Amino acid sequence: AQSVTQPDIHITVSEGASLELRCNYSYGATPYLFWYVQSPGQGLQLLLKYFSGDTLVQGIKGFEAEFKRSQSSFNLRKPSVHWSDAAEYFCAVGAMNTGFQKLVFGTGTRLLVSP
Amino acid sequence: EPEVTQTPSHQVTQMGQEVILRCVPISNHLYFYWYRQILGQKVEFLVSFYNNEISEKSEIFDDQFSVERPDGSNFTLKIRSTKLEDSAMYFCASSTETGNQPQHFGDGTRLSIL
């Protein structure tokens, strides 16, 4: 069965420092991978996606992620974190068992940004 | 930018009552989804819907749940007889294609069962 692991429940980063959020997936075929962000009381906003091609994908708000098939990873990075980046981040894999996609989410990583 | 809208933002219901959660997907999208997130837990898939029928459903989506696209714009989730454990945030999502296009989510409806 498909699964996504986000090993860090919480991460605290100083404003201006770099960020990397880890994501490992388990999926039998070539995965469709996503990162979503959820601010308090808000819905899920798509940060970026990987479908195929270049393994380094750029997203909104200065985020990027790198797909590494050998490590089954899709880590999210940002070179300089802003206070407004404090939120919960979810990695997801798109499972296509029935020919229709459903998203399988990780448990999320809560990012705290310190001054 | 077009977005998925969900109403109400918060619904409080007595246990055993029926509840209908409403969603207006993005207008040119053809695939529709419901997910839920119990407080403190991960987002879980409930059901996908295409061409006026369910394309896939999870084991959570039992006979108490149903979905409908009553007209050209709305997509609803009905819970027939609510239970305490149905308390969660319910997210609607839509996409133009399935697989190679991302799903766009609404802000969710927080359902509280008393």
Chai-1 contact restraints between the chains, C-beta under 6 A:
chainA,res_idxA,chainB,res_idxB,connection_type,confidence,min_distance_angstrom,max_distance_angstrom,comment,restraint_id
A,Q42,B,D107,contact,1.0,0.0,6.0,A-B,restraint_1
A,G43,B,F105,contact,1.0,0.0,6.0,A-B,restraint_2
A,G43,B,G106,contact,1.0,0.0,6.0,A-B,restraint_3
A,G43,B,D107,contact,1.0,0.0,6.0,A-B,restraint_4
A,G43,B,G108,contact,1.0,0.0,6.0,A-B,restraint_5
A,L44,B,F105,contact,1.0,0.0,6.0,A-B,restraint_6
A,L46,B,P102,contact,1.0,0.0,6.0,A-B,restraint_7
A,K49,B,P102,contact,1.0,0.0,6.0,A-B,restraint_8
A,F51,B,N100,contact,1.0,0.0,6.0,A-B,restraint_9
A,M96,B,G99,contact,1.0,0.0,6.0,A-B,restraint_10
A,T98,B,E56,contact,1.0,0.0,6.0,A-B,restraint_11
A,F100,B,S48,contact,1.0,0.0,6.0,A-B,restraint_12
A,F100,B,S55,contact,1.0,0.0,6.0,A-B,restraint_13
A,F100,B,E56,contact,1.0,0.0,6.0,A-B,restraint_14
A,F100,B,T98,contact,1.0,0.0,6.0,A-B,restraint_15
A,Q101,B,T98,contact,1.0,0.0,6.0,A-B,restraint_16
A,Q101,B,G99,contact,1.0,0.0,6.0,A-B,restraint_17
A,K102,B,F45,contact,1.0,0.0,6.0,A-B,restraint_18
A,K102,B,S48,contact,1.0,0.0,6.0,A-B,restraint_19
A,F105,B,K42,contact,1.0,0.0,6.0,A-B,restraint_20
A,F105,B,V43,contact,1.0,0.0,6.0,A-B,restraint_21
A,T107,B,K42,contact,1.0,0.0,6.0,A-B,restraint_22
